[in-house]
Amino acid sequence: MSKRDAYKQKADAMLEEWENKVESLKIKARAADADAKIVYYDKIDDLQAQKSAVEERLACRQHPGLP
């Protein structure tokens, strides 16, 4: 396995873990009171932003010539 493949595999695992956390937080948010929902949805937004950033970096690494 190349270093690039190992990096991609690690990043994919991290993305999957974040997606699972987002789903878990959404379930908790549905059952929470109003104040707690705000906290959960803030965490969800943060995780989704991190996930998007990693996906963008991965896309740039897979296609280095693209802007």
Sequence and secondary structure as in RCSB ss.txt:
>XXXX:A:sequence
MSKRDAYKQKADAMLEEWENKVESLKIKARAADADAKIVYYDKIDDLQAQKSAVEERLACRQHPGLP
>XXXX:A:secstr
  HHHHHHHHHHHHHHHHHHHHHHHHHHHHHS HHHHHHHHHHHHHHHHHHHHHHHHHHHHHSTT  
